[in-house]
Amino acid sequence: KLLTGLAISAALLSSVAYSQEDNKMYLEVGYAHTKLESTGLFSENVGIGALRFGYNFNKNFAGELFLATGLDSADVSGISIKVDSAYGFYLKGKVEVAEGFELFAKPGYVHAKVKASGFGASASSSDDSFSWAVGGQYSFTDTIYGQIDYASYYDKGGDKVSGPSISIGFKF
């Protein structure tokens, strides 16, 4: 139901006129220093590489597709735990607060897969969760910007993946 509602909202909002004809699309490449937590079991830091492809519907609203993979793993009592992959989408509300500097908030939905291995065995699990991020971005040029944010990528059933990230973005 959530996906249907968000898809309908995005379709309706995409019809809103956008005054700037160029730079509607963007691509961000980033690194997130996340904390992988499971209540009562462990809390470890892991790195995640992220790729976001976005479309600006207007100057204050965008939609993003999100892809990520774990860059390293956490070692918990001889068991290696890694975010294998994640994908999802966000709706991004933003406002320019100074020349070239924007603040944003984005709710979204992410599907993540985590793998564990150790002692000659391995297992994986995947699930979906509501996700959100808040942050800011600064335009260095008309087409290149830097971004920092804090995101909760996954939070369900006592398991969490969250943390700060840094990205570079390219408008086209």
C-alpha positions as a Python dict, from the first residue, in 0.01 Angstrom:
ca = {
    (1, 'K'): (0, 0, 0),
    (2, 'L'): (287, 233, 87),
    (3, 'L'): (459, 167, -246),
    (4, 'T'): (137, 230, -440),
    (5, 'G'): (72, 555, -253),
    (6, 'L'): (425, 679, -308),
    (7, 'A'): (417, 585, -676),
    (8, 'I'): (89, 771, -729),
    (9, 'S'): (223, 1075, -540),
    (10, 'A'): (540, 1077, -749),
    (11, 'A'): (340, 1051, -1072),
    (12, 'L'): (115, 1342, -973),
    (13, 'L'): (404, 1558, -861),
    (14, 'S'): (602, 1485, -1176),
    (15, 'S'): (347, 1685, -1369),
    (16, 'V'): (441, 1999, -1172),
    (17, 'A'): (621, 2246, -1399),
    (18, 'Y'): (993, 2279, -1337),
    (19, 'S'): (1138, 2615, -1439),
    (20, 'Q'): (1493, 2492, -1500),
    (21, 'E'): (1508, 2281, -1816),
    (22, 'D'): (1855, 2136, -1761),
    (23, 'N'): (2004, 1944, -1469),
    (24, 'K'): (1683, 1761, -1382),
    (25, 'M'): (1867, 1433, -1329),
    (26, 'Y'): (2155, 1360, -1094),
    (27, 'L'): (2384, 1081, -986),
    (28, 'E'): (2545, 1057, -641),
    (29, 'V'): (2829, 829, -535),
    (30, 'G'): (2892, 801, -164),
    (31, 'Y'): (3032, 623, 139),
    (32, 'A'): (2834, 560, 459),
    (33, 'H'): (3001, 480, 792),
    (34, 'T'): (2714, 285, 941),
    (35, 'K'): (2647, 108, 1266),
    (36, 'L'): (2504, -242, 1224),
    (37, 'E'): (2311, -331, 1540),
    (38, 'S'): (2108, -620, 1670),
    (39, 'T'): (1955, -557, 2012),
    (40, 'G'): (2135, -751, 2282),
    (41, 'L'): (2368, -926, 2035),
    (42, 'F'): (2613, -681, 1878),
    (43, 'S'): (2680, -328, 1763),
    (44, 'E'): (2955, -290, 1501),
    (45, 'N'): (3059, -28, 1243),
    (46, 'V'): (3065, -123, 875),
    (47, 'G'): (3123, 73, 555),
    (48, 'I'): (2865, 88, 278),
    (49, 'G'): (2911, 218, -77),
    (50, 'A'): (2601, 387, -217),
    (51, 'L'): (2479, 499, -556),
    (52, 'R'): (2173, 724, -597),
    (53, 'F'): (2005, 820, -921),
    (54, 'G'): (1760, 1108, -886),
    (55, 'Y'): (1518, 1321, -1080),
    (56, 'N'): (1424, 1678, -979),
    (57, 'F'): (1051, 1725, -1029),
    (58, 'N'): (1089, 2089, -925),
    (59, 'K'): (1335, 2297, -721),
    (60, 'N'): (1203, 2162, -389),
    (61, 'F'): (1114, 1801, -467),
    (62, 'A'): (1298, 1503, -615),
    (63, 'G'): (1271, 1125, -634),
    (64, 'E'): (1568, 892, -591),
    (65, 'L'): (1655, 530, -661),
    (66, 'F'): (1908, 388, -416),
    (67, 'L'): (2159, 103, -456),
    (68, 'A'): (2420, 0, -198),
    (69, 'T'): (2663, -273, -104),
    (70, 'G'): (2876, -346, 199),
    (71, 'L'): (3243, -255, 162),
    (72, 'D'): (3360, -437, 473),
    (73, 'S'): (3223, -669, 737),
    (74, 'A'): (3192, -678, 1114),
    (75, 'D'): (3350, -959, 1311),
    (76, 'V'): (3129, -1072, 1599),
    (77, 'S'): (3275, -1362, 1802),
    (78, 'G'): (3427, -1524, 1493),
    (79, 'I'): (3124, -1461, 1271),
    (80, 'S'): (3160, -1221, 979),
    (81, 'I'): (2849, -1007, 920),
    (82, 'K'): (2814, -792, 607),
    (83, 'V'): (2544, -584, 439),
    (84, 'D'): (2542, -771, 109),
    (85, 'S'): (2311, -539, -83),
    (86, 'A'): (2037, -282, -45),
    (87, 'Y'): (1805, -106, -285),
    (88, 'G'): (1509, 125, -253),
    (89, 'F'): (1369, 467, -325),
    (90, 'Y'): (1330, 804, -155),
    (91, 'L'): (1119, 1115, -198),
    (92, 'K'): (1344, 1415, -131),
    (93, 'G'): (1215, 1749, -5),
    (94, 'K'): (1475, 2027, -15),
    (95, 'V'): (1511, 2398, 39),
    (96, 'E'): (1792, 2637, -54),
    (97, 'V'): (1895, 2824, 262),
    (98, 'A'): (2193, 3013, 115),
    (99, 'E'): (2343, 3058, -230),
    (100, 'G'): (2434, 2705, -346),
    (101, 'F'): (2351, 2538, -10),
    (102, 'E'): (2043, 2319, 40),
    (103, 'L'): (1901, 2131, 336),
    (104, 'F'): (1693, 1819, 271),
    (105, 'A'): (1487, 1546, 431),
    (106, 'K'): (1388, 1227, 258),
    (107, 'P'): (1161, 943, 361),
    (108, 'G'): (1194, 618, 172),
    (109, 'Y'): (1173, 244, 163),
    (110, 'V'): (1471, 6, 149),
    (111, 'H'): (1513, -369, 97),
    (112, 'A'): (1837, -500, 250),
    (113, 'K'): (2017, -834, 248),
    (114, 'V'): (2266, -925, 521),
    (115, 'K'): (2506, -1221, 509),
    (116, 'A'): (2676, -1397, 799),
    (117, 'S'): (2949, -1658, 780),
    (118, 'G'): (3175, -1838, 1022),
    (119, 'F'): (3273, -2176, 1158),
    (120, 'G'): (3229, -2333, 814),
    (121, 'A'): (2869, -2218, 764),
    (122, 'S'): (2694, -1920, 612),
    (123, 'A'): (2345, -1774, 610),
    (124, 'S'): (2167, -1471, 473),
    (125, 'S'): (1852, -1282, 550),
    (126, 'S'): (1666, -1004, 372),
    (127, 'D'): (1383, -773, 466),
    (128, 'D'): (1225, -433, 392),
    (129, 'S'): (1203, -128, 615),
    (130, 'F'): (1098, 235, 620),
    (131, 'S'): (1408, 452, 577),
    (132, 'W'): (1486, 822, 617),
    (133, 'A'): (1772, 1070, 584),
    (134, 'V'): (1841, 1436, 663),
    (135, 'G'): (2134, 1642, 546),
    (136, 'G'): (2275, 1922, 338),
    (137, 'Q'): (2446, 1972, 6),
    (138, 'Y'): (2665, 2243, -139),
    (139, 'S'): (2704, 2315, -512),
    (140, 'F'): (3068, 2362, -613),
    (141, 'T'): (2970, 2429, -976),
    (142, 'D'): (2646, 2421, -1179),
    (143, 'T'): (2686, 2044, -1219),
    (144, 'I'): (2895, 1915, -923),
    (145, 'Y'): (2801, 1918, -554),
    (146, 'G'): (2899, 1761, -224),
    (147, 'Q'): (2657, 1617, 27),
    (148, 'I'): (2657, 1499, 388),
    (149, 'D'): (2368, 1329, 561),
    (150, 'Y'): (2261, 1101, 842),
    (151, 'A'): (2036, 810, 748),
    (152, 'S'): (1845, 528, 908),
    (153, 'Y'): (1860, 268, 631),
    (154, 'Y'): (1693, -14, 823),
    (155, 'D'): (1516, -31, 1160),
    (156, 'K'): (1295, -329, 1228),
    (157, 'G'): (1261, -594, 1497),
    (158, 'G'): (1558, -473, 1701),
    (159, 'D'): (1794, -471, 1400),
    (160, 'K'): (1927, -138, 1275),
    (161, 'V'): (2158, 0, 1010),
    (162, 'S'): (2219, 375, 1038),
    (163, 'G'): (2493, 635, 1019),
    (164, 'P'): (2646, 938, 847),
    (165, 'S'): (2751, 946, 483),
    (166, 'I'): (2941, 1169, 244),
    (167, 'S'): (2871, 1185, -129),
    (168, 'I'): (2963, 1367, -445),
    (169, 'G'): (2686, 1442, -692),
    (170, 'F'): (2673, 1515, -1062),
    (171, 'K'): (2380, 1699, -1223),
    (172, 'F'): (2299, 1633, -1589),
}
